Structure formats: structure tokens, C-alpha cells
């Protein structure tokens, strides 16, 4: 194949092409307007166009199709030829599912209404998707008869697509289906219980276990054949020994989706579409029943669709970081340029902020859906009659201008830490869901931000913890702590190979009494090779079948360092943190009893102090840090953003024999941030910056291949710094650059964010201790003063004090002061 997806774009015969695309639905626009509208799309800077090809729109009756003979706007061959004449690369999505706010989501009504092809609920009734403009029964992607109908459509459309595929035409990629997700029924026991799906479930079990004897051994059952096994229809587990049955159902739900995607991709290949990659799009979600890593084993690529509002910064960041941490090319196949007509509108300020959020957190390619408007859609830059809608049009022209002029796709993010999602815990979370909430439709927004751990069973099942609840608390605590303390991190998946983990200096992973033997072996290999693994609150001693397995625990040995972390929670009287443990002499490793969690509380002068103990092990060339508690639950949080009281600090000098008593002190980062600071100190990882405002987020991107993951060898390369204010308030802040930024003498604005900073958008905020640089009000931002904050002085009238004492000598000698308006992201060139 002459086309492949790589880390920074799509490569045509090894020539990298930036992946910035926009959607236009040819059949919804008068054919005479196609040339004018395509010219306006090109004027915004887009060199790639994407379109659905809807089965139900083209089919007249089974086996007969209108490709322009009756309705000229349905001439897909002519549209593809016109795009090629205009110089566009093309992405096509022929379904069979396309959604597009079409009635029946692009399927012919005859297929949807045929009971032979319908998915079934746990009670055996047809599964109905309740969505405007008309509810309909959904098809089963396990049904052979359904694929026989799809074949009729593919026999008609694939020859046209093959004619236009690269290199003889402009089509460079094709999508397999669309948002394959049980039609957004994303809870465990909704669908699919059709006869075809139950048969596929049994085939999945037979493929996994190979013999019924092995399944019986792991399940502790006495089945005589796989045909006797019925799928679960509710979460009824009472003991840990019952869990493998439910974990397998969750894994089957992942398998079902990939089965359908692969079968459709194979049908393309069988019909001559062999020279271009096949990709897929997730529907704004990435946990079970989706499996990003396994999907990219059966397809060439998978991205995640996003239609966020600016207030959804945290969830947007998580999705972008996950796809950046798991995909071979992190991209958004549908990035909301507007929204369907029955949802909250996506306004210009949302689109501006969301674009910068995605770029900041690792997205390298996107398709804006819809760049050209159509019925049942609001907020596109070009209307369906060819008019330009300001300010949308100017934003996209500015965005594409920046991306193309700067060659942004060639930058890689500096990343030190991988926050790992452990898939078996996510499968247990999925399997133990107690409610089925709507993912889309008129009432979905009510539940969109409801914490997932409110919906799962809280039964401990014989474990020390309710794992489905506590694993989410662990993940949320470290996400918050890493963010508010300004460390550079990604989100990953335990399904990824160890080679992915080895790109990061630190891997953070939840751990409970059970963990699959494969994941234990992978993590152990990572540590033995020189990585630092942070895990807790338990140490796994069982595998995924609840059988004894101590791959990690057995490697710990008897030599370790016990470390006390003293946390000072928020009070109206600021105090410096105190040293809580005597550091061991350099080069010595004391031994002691088994790990234990200790807690004490002391209220003195309004200060609440708690002590927690962690244990540091040396394994091979690496380090394992075990945290026997969940930070968000065990340690009270400090005051929220904007509080007048100081939040909390942490001191743990024993983490580093060379540390002074205040070197781990931080304020305002919350309990999780304080613990993250202490742990990262042990791992000798610095934050990107030392910033006095935990609400401000940062990301560093560096020119050149091979940068993502670890950020090693970055000296001398061009650097871009993102600063983000994801809150509804004006935020003033100051920061000292960390070692990854090098000797930062000035910040030169490259592209503005949303809103209006205190100074004009193309002018920097001038440090108050200096006038404008060389008298130029549009010059770059320079550092405040020349003192070294790491010396504990910071005496520039900026209010810095002992909170800067944690910095090592690698931090810069000056401090930058900025202000960001609400929901604003600014990109700076670091000089």
C-alpha cells in the first residue's frame, strides 16, 4: 500500500500530507453550486474534503440505485471528479451506517424494518433507537443476512470508489461504518441478544478458551459445551469467583464491534478497494465497549469524534490525551463545526477554544463536520446556498493558515508521564453498571457529566475495595494532580504493548487485588527495563480468573524505602510544610516490615495534617512506587479555585536524599497535586513550569520527529508553549519555565486564543517590572526580574515565596507574568 498513517500525518508514497479536512454532503446541495462551494472550502485553507455516501439515499429499490440519472445531485462519480479537478484529497464514508441526522441513519427502510436483521434486547424485543426525527429498530452486526444486504450496496458503490482511489484518483482513505457503538446503547445489558449475537458470543468464548474444559476450570462451572452458555442479562455477581463470566461479556462487547468493522473492511478489499487505508471513528467515548488498541489491529486507524462546548475542557482534554496515547495517528474524524439541530448550539467561541484544546493535547489531524451546512444542522462556515458565515469562516482560514504556515503537524509534545487505564478494571466497571442512560437524543445532555462511579454496583465481591468505584477515584485523582501541578502526561491503555510504555519515564496505573497476568508481566518488564511505575492502592496477587498470580508482588524483594508524606490541608493561616521523614543516607536502602498505610490528623492553628506512607522498591534497572491509598478519598482536599485560604502543601524530603525540607512544597494544587509532586520528586521528573495558579494548564510542543514520549534530546529545537485558561474567570498568573523549556528569555505569540487578553491579541502582556520590550508595545513577553526563585527569594514584588523552593537548578532564572481571559488558549514561541 502506497498510503499509510504515521505519527504526524498521512503519508502518500512517504510524502507527509497534513490531515486537515472538512465535510460536504454533495447530495444535499444543488449540483450547480458544487464548484462555488468547493472554492470557498479551499479558500479557508482546506486541501482535503470528506463526504458520506448514503445507501438509503441512492437506493431506489433492492439492487437499483440513482447515481445521478434521476437526481443530478446524487452523481457521486461527478462530485469525486470535481473534487479531483479542484486539487482535493478525498475521504469517503459509504457506511452502511452513516447517521448524518438522516431518518434510519442512511439505511434503506426495508432493511431497518426487516425483523430478521434486528438487534434484540435482553428480553428479546427489538432494540429501538429513540432519536429525532423518528425512532427505529437497529440492525444486528452479528447477522449474516444483514451483511448480505450490505453486499448489494457495496457491489454498486465500490466500483465507483475504486475508480477514484489513489493513485489514479483523489480518494486517500475510506471509513468502515460509522460510530459503531450499538447505536449509542453503551451500557452492558441493552443489546445485542439476537440469536446471531448469542451464537457469535459462544464463538468468541470458544476462540478464547479453545476447550470447554479450560473454560470450566476458569469459571468453576460444569458446562458440557459452549452451546450451553447463556450471556448475562444483568450484573448478579456476589463473589470474586463469578467475575470472569462478566469480564468475558464486557470483552465480547468489544469483540462484537471490531468483528463488524473488520467484516466491512474485508468487503471493501474484496471489491477492489485495496490501495488505501481503512479507518473508523469512535462516538465521543473511548472506554469499554470500545477497544482502541485492538481496533487498530484490524483497521489502519481509529479516531474519536468530538462535539464539545468550551465548558467541557476537562473531558475534551481526556479524550484527546487518550487518543494521543494509544493511536498511531491521533485524529478527530468528526470535529464539530456546528451541531445537529436538536442539541445546544456550538458557538464560534466554542469552536475556537476546542480547536486549540485538541492541538494542545496531542491531536494531529481532524475532519471538521460540517464545514458546509445542510438541513438539520447549525453553525457551519459555508451555507448550503454558498454564502459565507462570519466569524466562522475567518476562524477556519486563520486556523488553517497557522497550521500550514507553522507546519504544526511536525511538532511533537514533550511528555514524561503515562496515566494508564487498566482495561480489566474498566471491564468490571462496565459490567457492573446498574443503569442504562441515553447517550444521545433530547435528554442525553442531562446525564452527560454524571460521574460514572455513581452508576456502578458498590459491592466489594470479597475484595478490599469496590473496585469499579475506587479505580475511577484513583484515575481522577492523578488526572487532577498531574494537571494542576503542571506535569506533561498522556492517557494510555493497558492493552498497549510494552514498547509504548517504554516511551515514558513514569507510568501511573491503578492496582487492586486482581490484575491479568499479561498486564502484570508487561508492567514488570517496563520497570525492569528502567521505567518508574507508580501503582496502588493494592498489590495484585490474583489474575483475571481470580487464580493466584503474583508476577509483580513476587518481584518486590525485601529491600525498599518507606517514605512518609505529610499533607497540610487548607487553612486561613499559611504555614510552610515541615519535613516528615529523615532521608536515608545516599546509597543505602533500609529494609522493614510489609507496606502499611498510616494516617494521623492534628488540628493546630487551623492546620490539618495527615501522614501517609508510600514504599519505593528497586526492581532491575527501574523503580516501583506503591501508594497504599486513593488520594482523592483518603486525603481531604484543600479549598477550591479562587479561595483566599492557601490550599495544601506536601513535604517528603526523604524522597530525595539531596532534598531540603521545603523542596516538595506546593500551594493551591489540591491533595492529589501535592501527592503527585512528592511522587514525581521521587521519580526525578520536573513539571513543565512552576506556576502560582493551578487553574492554568500548559503544554509544550517541540519541532521534529521522535519527540512524543519522554521529550529526550530536545535542546536546540523550536518550542511552542500552550497556555490555557479553561475557567469562566479572568486569570492572572506567573510561572518559571522548567528544564524542558530550556533557557526561555521571551515568549512570542504565534496564534491567539478565544476572547481578548488584557493587551491586544497580537501583543504580549508586558511584565509589570519592565516596560514594553525596547519600547515596542507589540513585542514578546520577557521574564520578570533576574533572581533565581529556586533560591527562595523571588523578590520582585510578585508574591513568590517558599512555594518556589521546590524548584531544582534546572528551572529558569526569570518568571513570566500573564493574564488570560475566560476560556482562552494562547500559543507562544519560546525563545
MARVEX-289360 format. One line per 4 residues: number of its first residue (from 1); for each residue x, y negated, z of C-alpha. Coordinates in steps of 0.1 Angstrom, whole numbers. Layout:
N
NUM) X,Y,Z ~ ...
//
This chain:
831
1) 0,0,0 ~ 14,-34,-10 ~ -6,-52,17 ~ -1,-49,54
5) -9,-68,85 ~ 21,-79,106 ~ 27,-98,138 ~ 24,-133,121
9) 1,-128,92 ~ -9,-106,63 ~ 19,-96,40 ~ 15,-93,2
13) 45,-73,-10 ~ 64,-85,20 ~ 55,-122,15 ~ 37,-135,46
17) 4,-153,39 ~ -12,-173,68 ~ -46,-158,77 ~ -69,-188,79
21) -103,-180,62 ~ -138,-194,61 ~ -172,-177,53 ~ -196,-185,25
25) -226,-164,16 ~ -229,-165,-21 ~ -265,-151,-23 ~ -278,-178,0
29) -266,-207,-22 ~ -277,-218,-57 ~ -252,-204,-82 ~ -248,-238,-99
33) -234,-251,-66 ~ -207,-224,-61 ~ -179,-244,-78 ~ -185,-276,-59
37) -188,-259,-25 ~ -157,-238,-30 ~ -138,-270,-39 ~ -149,-286,-6
41) -138,-255,13 ~ -104,-257,-4 ~ -102,-295,4 ~ -104,-286,41
45) -72,-265,36 ~ -86,-230,34 ~ -69,-207,9 ~ -89,-176,19
49) -127,-170,16 ~ -148,-143,32 ~ -182,-130,24 ~ -207,-103,34
53) -221,-81,6 ~ -256,-72,19 ~ -270,-38,9 ~ -306,-48,17
57) -304,-80,-4 ~ -291,-63,-35 ~ -312,-31,-34 ~ -344,-31,-54
61) -352,5,-47 ~ -331,35,-38 ~ -304,37,-64 ~ -313,4,-82
65) -296,-29,-74 ~ -297,-65,-85 ~ -262,-78,-91 ~ -273,-110,-109
69) -296,-95,-136 ~ -327,-109,-119 ~ -314,-135,-94 ~ -282,-152,-106
73) -271,-160,-70 ~ -267,-122,-64 ~ -240,-119,-91 ~ -212,-108,-67
77) -189,-100,-96 ~ -192,-136,-109 ~ -186,-150,-74 ~ -155,-130,-69
81) -142,-140,-103 ~ -149,-177,-95 ~ -130,-174,-61 ~ -100,-160,-80
85) -101,-188,-105 ~ -101,-213,-76 ~ -70,-196,-62 ~ -86,-180,-31
89) -76,-148,-15 ~ -108,-129,-6 ~ -121,-108,23 ~ -152,-87,17
93) -176,-70,42 ~ -200,-47,24 ~ -214,-32,56 ~ -235,-11,58
97) -243,-32,89 ~ -238,-69,84 ~ -262,-88,108 ~ -259,-123,92
101) -292,-130,110 ~ -309,-111,83 ~ -341,-91,91 ~ -329,-55,96
105) -293,-67,97 ~ -287,-61,60 ~ -301,-26,58 ~ -329,-17,35
109) -362,-14,53 ~ -367,21,40 ~ -335,33,59 ~ -344,15,91
113) -379,29,92 ~ -369,65,84 ~ -372,84,118 ~ -346,110,106
117) -318,83,108 ~ -328,66,140 ~ -308,65,172 ~ -326,77,203
121) -327,65,239 ~ -321,88,269 ~ -358,95,270 ~ -359,105,233
125) -377,74,219 ~ -364,53,190 ~ -338,27,202 ~ -352,-7,193
129) -330,-38,189 ~ -350,-68,202 ~ -337,-97,183 ~ -351,-125,162
133) -367,-127,137 ~ -380,-91,141 ~ -372,-62,163 ~ -363,-30,145
137) -352,6,153 ~ -314,11,149 ~ -297,38,129 ~ -276,66,144
141) -239,66,132 ~ -237,103,141 ~ -263,112,115 ~ -251,128,82
145) -283,118,64 ~ -276,81,73 ~ -242,84,56 ~ -258,100,25
149) -279,68,21 ~ -248,46,27 ~ -231,66,-1 ~ -258,55,-26
153) -250,18,-18 ~ -212,24,-18 ~ -214,42,-52 ~ -229,9,-66
157) -208,-18,-49 ~ -173,-1,-46 ~ -165,-2,-83 ~ -171,-39,-83
161) -148,-44,-52 ~ -122,-20,-67 ~ -121,-41,-99 ~ -112,-72,-78
165) -88,-57,-53 ~ -52,-69,-51 ~ -30,-70,-71 ~ -53,-72,-101
169) -78,-94,-82 ~ -81,-116,-52 ~ -95,-92,-26 ~ -68,-85,0
173) -88,-68,28 ~ -122,-51,34 ~ -141,-47,66 ~ -155,-14,78
177) -191,-20,90 ~ -197,-50,113 ~ -195,-53,151 ~ -200,-16,155
181) -214,-16,191 ~ -245,5,194 ~ -262,-27,181 ~ -251,-46,213
185) -266,-19,236 ~ -234,-18,256 ~ -245,0,288 ~ -238,37,292
189) -272,54,291 ~ -291,34,264 ~ -281,52,232 ~ -274,74,214
193) -292,106,224 ~ -303,117,189 ~ -298,153,180 ~ -269,143,157
197) -252,123,185 ~ -256,151,211 ~ -240,175,186 ~ -212,151,180
201) -207,147,218 ~ -203,185,220 ~ -178,185,191 ~ -158,158,209
205) -156,179,241 ~ -146,209,221 ~ -118,189,204 ~ -106,175,237
209) -106,208,258 ~ -102,234,230 ~ -118,261,251 ~ -148,262,273
213) -126,279,300 ~ -104,248,302 ~ -135,225,305 ~ -149,247,332
217) -117,245,351 ~ -116,207,350 ~ -153,203,355 ~ -156,230,382
221) -185,245,362 ~ -196,278,346 ~ -208,269,311 ~ -207,298,286
225) -204,275,256 ~ -201,238,247 ~ -237,240,233 ~ -250,243,269
229) -236,209,279 ~ -261,181,281 ~ -249,144,281 ~ -255,124,313
233) -286,101,312 ~ -278,83,345 ~ -250,79,369 ~ -256,106,395
237) -221,114,408 ~ -218,118,446 ~ -183,131,448 ~ -150,125,430
241) -150,160,416 ~ -181,151,395 ~ -163,121,379 ~ -146,138,349
245) -180,146,334 ~ -189,109,334 ~ -155,97,323 ~ -158,120,293
249) -192,105,284 ~ -176,70,285 ~ -147,82,263 ~ -172,98,239
253) -189,64,236 ~ -156,51,224 ~ -151,81,201 ~ -186,76,186
257) -178,41,174 ~ -144,50,159 ~ -160,80,143 ~ -183,58,124
261) -157,32,115 ~ -133,59,101 ~ -161,76,82 ~ -170,44,64
265) -133,36,57 ~ -129,70,42 ~ -159,64,20 ~ -142,33,7
269) -110,52,-1 ~ -129,80,-18 ~ -144,53,-42 ~ -111,38,-53
273) -105,11,-27 ~ -70,23,-18 ~ -47,-7,-22 ~ -60,-30,5
277) -62,-27,44 ~ -94,-19,62 ~ -103,-39,94 ~ -131,-43,119
281) -145,-69,143 ~ -155,-65,179 ~ -186,-84,191 ~ -171,-108,217
285) -161,-80,241 ~ -132,-57,245 ~ -138,-32,273 ~ -154,2,272
289) -171,14,249 ~ -145,-4,227 ~ -110,10,225 ~ -88,-14,206
293) -57,8,206 ~ -75,39,192 ~ -94,18,167 ~ -61,6,152
297) -51,42,149 ~ -80,49,125 ~ -81,15,108 ~ -54,-10,98
301) -66,-38,122 ~ -93,-48,146 ~ -101,-83,159 ~ -126,-98,183
305) -154,-122,173 ~ -158,-153,194 ~ -186,-179,196 ~ -176,-197,228
309) -185,-231,242 ~ -159,-253,258 ~ -171,-244,293 ~ -162,-207,286
313) -124,-213,287 ~ -116,-185,311 ~ -135,-158,292 ~ -122,-171,258
317) -86,-170,272 ~ -91,-134,284 ~ -104,-122,250 ~ -75,-139,231
321) -49,-127,255 ~ -62,-91,253 ~ -62,-91,215 ~ -28,-106,215
325) -16,-80,240 ~ -30,-50,221 ~ -33,-57,184 ~ -7,-55,157
329) -20,-89,144 ~ -42,-109,168 ~ -70,-124,149 ~ -107,-135,152
333) -128,-121,123 ~ -157,-144,132 ~ -148,-177,149 ~ -179,-198,155
337) -182,-226,130 ~ -217,-233,143 ~ -241,-207,158 ~ -273,-188,150
341) -303,-210,152 ~ -318,-195,184 ~ -287,-200,207 ~ -272,-230,223
345) -255,-251,196 ~ -218,-251,193 ~ -209,-288,191 ~ -179,-304,174
349) -161,-308,208 ~ -167,-270,214 ~ -151,-261,181 ~ -121,-284,186
353) -114,-271,221 ~ -120,-235,212 ~ -96,-236,182 ~ -68,-249,205
357) -76,-224,232 ~ -73,-195,207 ~ -40,-208,193 ~ -27,-214,228
361) -33,-179,240 ~ -19,-159,211 ~ -44,-158,182 ~ -25,-158,149
365) -54,-156,124 ~ -91,-164,121 ~ -121,-165,98 ~ -144,-194,105
369) -180,-182,104 ~ -198,-200,88 ~ -177,-227,70 ~ -206,-231,46
373) -241,-234,62 ~ -271,-213,53 ~ -306,-206,67 ~ -308,-195,104
377) -275,-213,112 ~ -265,-246,127 ~ -233,-266,128 ~ -212,-259,96
381) -189,-285,80 ~ -204,-280,45 ~ -242,-277,40 ~ -258,-252,16
385) -265,-280,-9 ~ -229,-292,-9 ~ -229,-322,14 ~ -201,-327,39
389) -210,-330,76 ~ -188,-352,96 ~ -169,-349,120 ~ -168,-311,115
393) -152,-314,80 ~ -124,-337,92 ~ -116,-315,121 ~ -111,-284,99
397) -90,-305,75 ~ -69,-317,104 ~ -66,-282,119 ~ -56,-265,87
401) -32,-294,79 ~ -14,-289,112 ~ -13,-251,109 ~ 0,-252,74
405) 25,-281,78 ~ 40,-267,110 ~ 39,-231,98 ~ 24,-223,132
409) 19,-186,123 ~ 57,-182,125 ~ 58,-191,162 ~ 57,-165,190
413) 46,-170,225 ~ 70,-168,254 ~ 56,-141,276 ~ 71,-124,307
417) 41,-105,323 ~ 16,-80,311 ~ -16,-77,331 ~ -26,-41,323
421) -62,-29,322 ~ -63,8,333 ~ -87,25,310 ~ -99,53,332
425) -110,28,358 ~ -128,8,331 ~ -145,40,320 ~ -156,47,356
429) -168,11,358 ~ -188,16,325 ~ -202,50,336 ~ -214,37,369
433) -234,8,356 ~ -268,6,371 ~ -285,-20,349 ~ -289,-24,312
437) -287,-61,304 ~ -292,-77,269 ~ -260,-86,251 ~ -277,-109,226
441) -312,-123,220 ~ -331,-152,235 ~ -324,-141,272 ~ -288,-129,269
445) -273,-162,280 ~ -288,-158,314 ~ -266,-128,321 ~ -235,-138,301
449) -213,-148,331 ~ -227,-125,357 ~ -198,-107,374 ~ -196,-71,362
453) -189,-57,397 ~ -224,-68,407 ~ -239,-42,383 ~ -220,-11,392
457) -225,16,419 ~ -207,8,451 ~ -205,45,462 ~ -169,54,471
461) -173,90,459 ~ -148,102,485 ~ -122,76,477 ~ -109,49,500
465) -124,23,478 ~ -154,17,455 ~ -130,17,425 ~ -153,1,400
469) -157,-29,423 ~ -122,-32,436 ~ -104,-28,403 ~ -122,-58,389
473) -113,-78,421 ~ -76,-68,416 ~ -76,-78,379 ~ -94,-111,386
477) -71,-120,415 ~ -40,-115,393 ~ -55,-133,363 ~ -63,-163,386
481) -30,-161,404 ~ -9,-159,372 ~ -29,-187,356 ~ -29,-211,385
485) 8,-206,392 ~ 16,-211,355 ~ 33,-178,346 ~ 33,-167,310
489) 13,-135,307 ~ -8,-113,283 ~ -35,-88,290 ~ -28,-52,279
493) -44,-18,278 ~ -31,14,294 ~ -38,32,261 ~ -9,13,245
497) 24,32,241 ~ 53,26,265 ~ 71,7,237 ~ 45,-21,241
501) 50,-22,279 ~ 88,-24,274 ~ 84,-58,258 ~ 75,-73,291
505) 97,-80,322 ~ 68,-73,346 ~ 37,-51,342 ~ 9,-56,368
509) -15,-26,370 ~ -43,-16,394 ~ -39,17,411 ~ -62,39,431
513) -62,75,443 ~ -65,89,408 ~ -48,79,375 ~ -44,100,344
517) -11,120,342 ~ -4,104,309 ~ -6,68,323 ~ 14,78,353
521) 42,92,331 ~ 41,61,309 ~ 44,37,338 ~ 72,58,353
525) 91,57,320 ~ 87,19,319 ~ 101,15,354 ~ 130,40,349
529) 139,21,318 ~ 144,-12,337 ~ 109,-27,340 ~ 93,-41,371
533) 59,-25,379 ~ 35,-42,403 ~ 7,-19,414 ~ -18,-14,442
537) -38,-12,463 ~ -33,26,464 ~ -7,51,451 ~ -23,77,428
541) -19,113,438 ~ -46,128,416 ~ -50,129,378 ~ -82,121,357
545) -96,155,366 ~ -91,149,403 ~ -64,175,404 ~ -31,169,423
549) -7,148,403 ~ 20,126,419 ~ 42,116,390 ~ 46,81,404
553) 44,88,441 ~ 69,116,437 ~ 94,93,422 ~ 94,68,450
557) 120,84,472 ~ 128,73,507 ~ 147,40,501 ~ 127,8,499
561) 124,-27,513 ~ 94,-36,534 ~ 85,-73,530 ~ 62,-94,549
565) 43,-121,530 ~ 29,-148,553 ~ -1,-167,539 ~ -12,-201,552
569) -48,-209,542 ~ -62,-243,536 ~ -65,-267,565 ~ -68,-305,568
573) -32,-308,582 ~ -5,-300,557 ~ 23,-279,570 ~ 54,-262,555
577) 53,-224,552 ~ 76,-205,576 ~ 99,-176,569 ~ 81,-144,579
581) 108,-117,574 ~ 145,-115,578 ~ 162,-108,544 ~ 183,-76,543
585) 219,-81,537 ~ 228,-83,500 ~ 234,-48,486 ~ 217,-29,514
589) 184,-11,512 ~ 169,-1,545 ~ 146,29,549 ~ 114,32,570
593) 81,48,575 ~ 53,51,549 ~ 38,20,534 ~ 12,3,556
597) -9,-28,553 ~ -6,-52,582 ~ -28,-82,590 ~ -28,-108,616
601) -46,-140,620 ~ -36,-170,640 ~ -56,-203,641 ~ -33,-231,652
605) -38,-268,645 ~ -63,-258,618 ~ -40,-233,601 ~ -50,-198,594
609) -20,-175,590 ~ -22,-139,577 ~ 7,-115,572 ~ 6,-88,545
613) 33,-63,538 ~ 44,-50,504 ~ 70,-24,496 ~ 97,-26,470
617) 113,6,455 ~ 142,10,432 ~ 135,37,406 ~ 161,43,379
621) 170,10,364 ~ 138,-7,375 ~ 116,-17,404 ~ 82,-7,417
625) 64,-32,439 ~ 35,-17,458 ~ 8,-41,471 ~ -15,-22,495
629) -44,-46,494 ~ -66,-65,470 ~ -55,-102,472 ~ -89,-117,464
633) -107,-97,491 ~ -81,-93,518 ~ -68,-129,520 ~ -92,-159,525
637) -90,-183,496 ~ -79,-219,500 ~ -101,-249,491 ~ -113,-252,455
641) -100,-276,429 ~ -103,-313,439 ~ -103,-306,476 ~ -85,-331,498
645) -71,-304,520 ~ -40,-285,510 ~ -47,-251,497 ~ -23,-225,508
649) 14,-216,507 ~ 33,-184,510 ~ 67,-177,523 ~ 86,-145,518
653) 123,-152,519 ~ 130,-115,522 ~ 120,-110,486 ~ 153,-126,476
657) 184,-123,498 ~ 196,-157,485 ~ 163,-175,491 ~ 160,-202,516
661) 130,-204,540 ~ 109,-226,517 ~ 117,-212,483 ~ 84,-194,479
665) 62,-223,490 ~ 34,-235,466 ~ 3,-255,472 ~ -30,-255,455
669) -27,-222,438 ~ -51,-202,460 ~ -45,-169,478 ~ -39,-150,446
673) -15,-176,433 ~ 5,-176,465 ~ 9,-138,463 ~ 18,-139,427
677) 45,-164,434 ~ 61,-141,460 ~ 59,-111,438 ~ 74,-129,408
681) 102,-142,430 ~ 110,-105,437 ~ 110,-98,400 ~ 131,-129,393
685) 106,-143,369 ~ 101,-181,368 ~ 68,-199,359 ~ 68,-219,327
689) 66,-250,347 ~ 63,-262,383 ~ 31,-282,382 ~ 13,-301,410
693) -22,-293,396 ~ -33,-256,394 ~ -62,-265,372 ~ -39,-274,343
697) -29,-245,320 ~ 3,-242,300 ~ 16,-220,272 ~ 49,-220,253
701) 54,-210,217 ~ 88,-206,201 ~ 98,-206,164 ~ 110,-174,150
705) 101,-137,148 ~ 106,-113,177 ~ 97,-137,205 ~ 65,-124,219
709) 71,-103,250 ~ 98,-114,273 ~ 109,-145,255 ~ 145,-134,253
713) 171,-152,231 ~ 151,-184,228 ~ 178,-210,231 ~ 180,-235,202
717) 147,-226,187 ~ 119,-251,181 ~ 94,-250,210 ~ 58,-261,212
721) 42,-267,246 ~ 4,-265,251 ~ -11,-284,280 ~ -48,-277,287
725) -74,-293,310 ~ -103,-268,309 ~ -123,-287,335 ~ -151,-313,333
729) -129,-340,351 ~ -100,-362,341 ~ -69,-346,354 ~ -36,-363,362
733) -7,-340,368 ~ 31,-338,367 ~ 54,-309,361 ~ 90,-299,359
737) 99,-276,330 ~ 110,-241,338 ~ 141,-223,323 ~ 121,-211,293
741) 116,-247,282 ~ 153,-254,283 ~ 166,-290,288 ~ 133,-308,280
745) 141,-345,275 ~ 109,-355,258 ~ 75,-343,247 ~ 65,-354,212
749) 27,-350,205 ~ 21,-328,174 ~ -16,-323,174 ~ -43,-338,197
753) -69,-320,216 ~ -105,-330,222 ~ -115,-362,238 ~ -94,-393,244
757) -64,-392,267 ~ -56,-424,287 ~ -33,-435,259 ~ -44,-432,222
761) -45,-397,209 ~ -13,-400,189 ~ 6,-418,216 ~ 21,-401,247
765) 13,-411,282 ~ 43,-431,294 ~ 58,-422,328 ~ 49,-448,353
769) 85,-451,365 ~ 96,-463,330 ~ 82,-485,303 ~ 73,-472,269
773) 103,-454,253 ~ 125,-481,237 ~ 96,-504,239 ~ 76,-482,215
777) 40,-475,228 ~ 37,-445,205 ~ 70,-428,215 ~ 74,-395,232
781) 69,-387,268 ~ 101,-387,288 ~ 108,-373,323 ~ 103,-392,355
785) 135,-401,373 ~ 167,-382,373 ~ 167,-365,406 ~ 165,-327,409
789) 133,-316,425 ~ 149,-283,435 ~ 169,-303,460 ~ 137,-311,478
793) 139,-348,472 ~ 117,-358,442 ~ 118,-393,455 ~ 102,-411,425
797) 71,-423,442 ~ 51,-394,428 ~ 43,-375,459 ~ 65,-345,453
801) 80,-329,484 ~ 87,-295,497 ~ 63,-279,473 ~ 91,-282,447
805) 117,-265,469 ~ 108,-231,454 ~ 125,-240,421 ~ 158,-225,412
809) 186,-242,394 ~ 172,-232,361 ~ 144,-258,363 ~ 148,-292,346
813) 162,-323,362 ~ 132,-345,354 ~ 95,-344,358 ~ 68,-353,333
817) 36,-371,343 ~ 5,-368,320 ~ -33,-372,321 ~ -57,-351,302
821) -94,-359,296 ~ -120,-333,303 ~ -118,-302,280 ~ -86,-314,263
825) -57,-295,249 ~ -26,-312,236 ~ 3,-296,216 ~ 37,-311,222
829) 71,-305,205 ~ 97,-300,232 ~ 129,-319,226
//
